[in-house]
Each structure stands twice: as structure tokens, then as C-alpha cells.
């Protein structure tokens, strides 16, 4: 989000809703607006959520999204609208499938794909139910400091190491409030087990639109996930020790949930190697229901020192 120290939570959330509202331009062609004041590379969660919103807008019956699978092809550039083209690969009685290509226009008028996403939709139905693992027993959000408070503390400790641009990025107001039980990669330089638990919700109430709540959960699912695989190595992107990027992202929606009520994001990373890290996430509501599952692999490399000579 753009830096704005005086932004009210309701304004930040209203801005997020506008950001994630796909605008129809033609039959099965939608536009995602750029983040106001955004700098550098587009946040992956934004592209995922806009693509999902475009796919959801193309569904005309009572089916709802139950899963999405996406590949990040290139980093998107802030300040440039993103076009989402829909392919209607399948429409059945119970399920439908939409394929989305997200692309940005180049200066010469050509278009460059930045993400491919496939989403599956299903008519609601009753079925056999089970949950294999319960919600982790962790401190409630009311007992935790917000991540913004933690960022301010860390920024003061790291002040002499941070440029003005880095400090502004670290402390920019966010529409998603987060409260972390554990120490994330940017909070700690000691190797630790690859597990993290973070509560999140929007900083202000949202409209009663299940598609919007699903999109915002998708947006937030890209936070903290890749960093879980960095924990065993005691390294952080924020300290300039790593180079990384999301490669793919998958979500399975198990149950309707509100993104403006506290949700617990429990992440773990079973493996890292070959310049990649594999991460999983489970999202629970306050009642302990598993509402979504997430998986992502990302490129993760140790940043080479400028003084390091090549072979």
C-alpha cells in the first residue's frame, strides 16, 4: 500500500475493495486497477485476488469458487493496469472452470503475461465431512501486539540500516491487520523451526459479499507464506539477505468465512532446496473451523555480496 500516515482504517479498507474490484471491459475481459501510489513490483496477492474476482464475475449461476491454482510468470509493474482475459473451459451442472491470463501492456503496445490462474466453481451441496488436524492452540489476537507495532519497534532498532524508502515501505499503513504469535523471518535472525501462526483480518468492516471476502482471503494468503521456508536459515528479505519470488500459489476454499473477522493463518514449510522453498498454510476461523488450505513454492536464494567474485 502507499504510505499515508493519516489514513483511517475505513479508508484503507475501502481502497482495498476498489483495488480488488475487477472492471469489465468487454466479453470475458476485465481490468484490474493499479495500486494508488504503488512502487516497484506488484504484490502477488493483488494479482491473485484480481484474477479470482474476474473469474468470479464470469460465473452467472449459483456456483462459488472452491479452488484456484496459479503460476506467477513475471513480476508485474506498479502503476500499469492489469488485463484479465477469461477462457470458459467448462460449465457443467455441478462444476465450472475458468482459466485466466493476467497481462500488462508494454510501451510498444505488445502485451506480457504475468500470471496464469485456473479457478474451479461448484454448486453448494451436502457431503461427508472430516477434518484431520484441529486448529492449533495459540494465544488469541486480543493478547498480541499488532505487526505494525512490531514493525515500528524493529524499524527503530534497525534505523541506521534502513534507507528512507525502506523505512516508508516497512511502516506503510495496511488494510489488513495482522498479529503474529511467533517471530517471523524479519523479526528474528536465529534459525528456528519452519512454522508460523498469524491472525489477520481487514482493519474495518466489509460489505456482505462472499466473493469479496474470498478475494481478500486470497490477497492475504500471500503474506507470511514464503517467509516460512526462510525460518530454518535465519535469513530475511527485509534485511537484504535473500532474493525471492513466488512461483505458484494454490488455495482450496472449504467453508465460507468473513475476512473482516479474525482468521488464524498457520503455515509450515516441509522442504527447501535447489533455490526454492515449499510452504503450506491452513486458515481457521475463531470457531476452529478449517476454512481454507494454501500451498506455495517460491524461489529463495541467498543474496550474493557485491564483493563476491565470480568463478
C-alpha positions in Angstrom: 0.0 0.0 0.0 1.1 3.6 -0.5 2.5 5.4 2.5 -0.1 7.6 4.3 0.4 8.1 8.0 -3.0 9.7 8.5 -5.1 7.1 6.6 -8.1 5.9 8.5 -8.7 2.1 8.7 -12.1 2.5 6.9 -10.4 4.4 4.0 -7.6 1.8 3.7 -10.1 -1.0 3.5 -12.3 1.0 1.0 -9.2 1.4 -1.1 -8.5 -2.4 -0.9 -12.1 -3.1 -2.0 -11.7 -0.8 -5.0 -8.3 -2.4 -5.8 -9.8 -5.9 -5.9 -12.9 -5.0 -7.9 -12.4 -6.1 -11.5 -13.8 -3.8 -14.1 -15.5 -5.4 -17.1 -14.1 -4.0 -20.4 -15.6 -6.5 -22.9 -16.9 -10.0 -23.0 -14.6 -12.0 -20.7 -12.1 -9.2 -20.5 -11.6 -7.4 -17.2 -9.2 -4.8 -15.9 -7.5 -4.6 -12.5 -6.6 -1.1 -11.4 -3.1 -0.3 -10.2 -2.4 0.3 -6.5 -2.6 4.1 -5.8 0.9 5.3 -5.0 2.4 1.8 -5.5 6.1 1.5 -6.1 8.2 -1.3 -7.7 6.7 -4.8 -8.2 3.0 -5.6 -7.8 2.2 -7.6 -4.7 1.4 -11.2 -5.8 -1.7 -11.4 -3.6 -3.2 -8.4 -5.5 -2.8 -10.2 -8.9 -4.2 -13.4 -7.5 -7.2 -11.7 -5.9 -8.0 -9.6 -9.0 -7.8 -12.7 -11.2 -10.1 -14.5 -8.9 -12.5 -11.6 -8.9 -12.5 -11.6 -12.8 -13.2 -15.3 -12.8 -16.0 -15.0 -10.2 -17.6 -12.2 -12.2 -17.9 -14.5 -15.2 -19.9 -17.1 -13.3 -23.6 -16.4 -13.9 -25.2 -19.2 -11.9 -25.1 -20.1 -8.1 -21.7 -21.8 -8.2 -18.9 -20.5 -5.9 -15.1 -20.8 -6.1 -13.8 -23.9 -4.3 -10.2 -23.8 -5.5 -7.6 -21.9 -7.6 -4.2 -22.8 -8.9 -1.9 -20.1 -10.3 1.6 -19.7 -11.7 3.5 -16.4 -11.4 5.3 -15.9 -14.8 6.9 -12.5 -14.3 6.8 -9.7 -11.7 4.1 -7.2 -12.5 5.0 -3.5 -12.6 3.2 -1.0 -10.3 1.3 1.9 -12.0 0.2 -0.1 -15.0 -3.3 -1.6 -15.2 -3.5 -5.4 -15.5 -5.8 -7.0 -18.1 -7.5 -10.3 -17.2 -8.8 -12.5 -20.1 -11.1 -15.3 -19.3 -11.5 -18.7 -21.0 -14.6 -20.6 -20.2 -13.1 -24.1 -20.3 -16.1 -25.9 -18.7 -19.6 -25.4 -17.5 -21.4 -28.4 -16.0 -24.3 -28.9 -13.7 -22.2 -29.1 -10.5 -18.9 -27.6 -11.6 -17.5 -24.9 -13.8 -13.9 -24.0 -14.7 -12.4 -20.7 -15.7 -8.9 -20.0 -17.0 -7.5 -16.5 -16.6 -4.4 -14.9 -18.1 -3.2 -11.7 -16.5 -1.1 -9.4 -18.7 0.3 -5.9 -18.7 0.8 -3.7 -21.8 4.3 -2.7 -22.8 5.4 0.6 -24.2 5.4 -0.7 -27.8 1.8 -1.9 -27.4 2.5 -5.6 -27.0 1.2 -7.5 -24.0 3.3 -9.5 -21.5 1.6 -12.3 -19.4 2.5 -12.1 -15.7 0.2 -14.8 -14.3 -1.9 -17.8 -15.3 -4.8 -18.8 -13.0 -7.3 -21.6 -13.1 -10.3 -21.5 -10.8 -13.0 -24.2 -10.2 -16.5 -23.4 -9.1 -19.1 -25.7 -7.5 -22.8 -25.6 -6.6 -23.2 -25.9 -2.9 -24.1 -29.4 -1.7 -24.0 -31.6 1.4 -21.4 -34.3 1.7 -19.3 -36.4 4.0 -17.2 -34.3 6.4 -13.9 -34.8 8.3 -11.0 -32.6 9.4 -7.7 -34.4 10.0 -5.9 -31.8 12.2 -7.5 -29.4 14.6 -6.8 -25.7 14.9 -3.5 -25.0 16.8 -3.9 -23.9 20.4 -2.4 -20.4 20.3 -2.8 -17.1 22.0 -5.9 -15.1 20.9 -5.4 -11.9 18.9 -6.5 -9.8 21.8 -3.4 -10.8 23.7 -0.9 -9.9 20.9 0.7 -6.8 19.6 -0.1 -5.8 16.1 2.5 -6.5 13.4 2.6 -2.7 12.8 3.7 -2.2 16.5 6.3 -4.8 16.0 7.4 -3.1 12.7 7.8 0.2 14.5 10.0 -1.4 17.2 12.1 -3.2 14.6 12.4 0.0 12.5 13.8 1.9 15.5 16.3 -0.9 16.2 17.3 -1.1 12.6 17.0 2.7 11.9 20.6 3.3 10.9 20.5 0.4 8.4 17.3 1.4 6.7 17.0 3.9 3.9 14.1 6.3 3.9 12.4 4.3 1.2 12.9 1.0 3.1 11.5 2.6 6.3 8.5 4.0 4.5 7.8 0.6 2.9 8.1 -1.2 6.3 5.8 1.3 8.1 3.2 1.9 5.4 -0.4 1.6 6.7 -2.1 -1.6 5.6 -5.7 -2.5 5.2 -5.0 -6.0 6.6 -4.3 -6.0 10.4 -2.0 -8.9 11.4 -1.0 -10.2 14.8 1.7 -12.8 15.0 2.2 -15.4 17.7 5.7 -16.4 16.6 8.7 -14.5 15.3 8.6 -14.1 11.5 11.7 -14.0 9.4 12.0 -10.2 9.6 11.7 -10.3 13.4 14.5 -12.8 14.1 18.0 -13.8 12.8 18.3 -17.1 14.7 17.4 -20.3 12.8 14.1 -21.8 14.1 11.6 -24.4 13.0 9.6 -23.6 9.8 6.3 -22.9 11.4 4.4 -19.6 12.0 1.0 -18.6 13.3 -0.6 -15.2 12.4 -4.1 -13.8 13.0 -5.4 -11.5 10.3 -8.5 -9.5 9.3 -9.3 -6.3 7.5 -8.8 -3.1 9.6 -12.5 -2.2 9.1 -15.8 -4.0 8.3 -16.5 -5.2 4.7 -19.7 -5.4 2.7 -21.7 -8.7 2.9 -20.3 -10.1 -0.4 -18.9 -13.6 -0.1 -17.0 -13.3 -3.4 -15.2 -10.2 -2.0 -14.3 -11.9 1.3 -13.0 -14.9 -0.7 -10.8 -12.5 -2.8 -9.5 -10.7 0.3 -8.6 -14.0 1.9 -6.7 -14.9 -1.3 -5.0 -11.5 -1.1 -3.9 -12.0 2.5 -2.8 -15.6 1.9 0.3 -14.3 0.1 1.5 -12.7 3.3 3.9 -14.6 5.6 3.8 -17.8 3.5 7.1 -17.8 1.5 8.9 -16.4 4.6 8.1 -19.6 6.5 10.7 -21.5 4.5 13.3 -18.9 5.4 12.9 -19.5 9.1 15.3 -22.5 9.4 18.0 -20.5 7.8 17.8 -17.3 10.0 17.7 -15.1 6.9 15.3 -12.4 5.8 14.3 -10.4 2.7 13.8 -7.3 4.8 17.4 -7.4 6.0 18.6 -7.8 2.4 19.9 -11.3 2.9 17.6 -13.1 0.4 16.4 -12.8 -3.1 13.0 -14.4 -3.7 9.7 -14.5 -5.7 6.6 -16.6 -5.6 6.5 -19.3 -8.3 3.0 -20.7 -7.9 0.0 -20.4 -5.5 -2.9 -22.7 -4.8 -5.9 -22.3 -2.5 -8.8 -24.6 -1.6 -11.8 -22.9 -0.1 -13.5 -25.3 2.4 -16.0 -23.1 4.1 -17.4 -19.5 3.7 -15.5 -17.1 6.0 -15.5 -13.4 6.7 -12.3 -11.6 6.0 -13.3 -8.8 8.5 -13.3 -11.2 11.4 -10.1 -12.7 12.9 -8.7 -15.7 11.0 -5.7 -17.7 12.0 -3.1 -18.5 9.3 -1.0 -21.4 10.4 1.9 -22.0 8.0 4.7 -24.6 7.7 7.5 -25.4 5.3 8.3 -29.1 4.9 11.2 -28.5 2.5 13.6 -26.1 0.9 16.4 -26.7 -1.6 17.5 -26.1 -5.2 16.9 -22.4 -4.7 13.3 -23.0 -3.8 11.1 -23.2 -0.7 7.8 -25.1 -0.4 5.2 -23.7 2.0 1.8 -24.8 3.2 -0.9 -22.9 5.1 -4.2 -23.6 6.9 -6.7 -20.9 7.6 -9.1 -21.2 10.6 -12.0 -19.1 11.9 -12.4 -18.3 15.6 -14.7 -21.3 16.0 -11.8 -23.6 15.0 -13.2 -24.5 11.5 -10.7 -25.0 8.7 -12.0 -22.6 6.1 -9.1 -22.7 3.5 -5.9 -24.5 2.7 -3.0 -23.0 0.8 0.2 -24.2 -0.8 3.0 -22.2 -2.5 6.5 -22.7 -3.8 8.8 -19.8 -4.2 12.3 -19.0 -5.5 14.6 -18.4 -2.5 18.3 -17.6 -2.9 20.9 -16.2 -0.6 21.8 -12.7 -1.8 25.4 -12.6 -3.0 27.7 -10.0 -1.6 28.8 -7.3 -4.1 32.3 -8.2 -3.1 31.9 -11.8 -4.0 33.9 -12.6 -7.1 32.5 -14.9 -9.8 34.2 -18.1 -10.8 
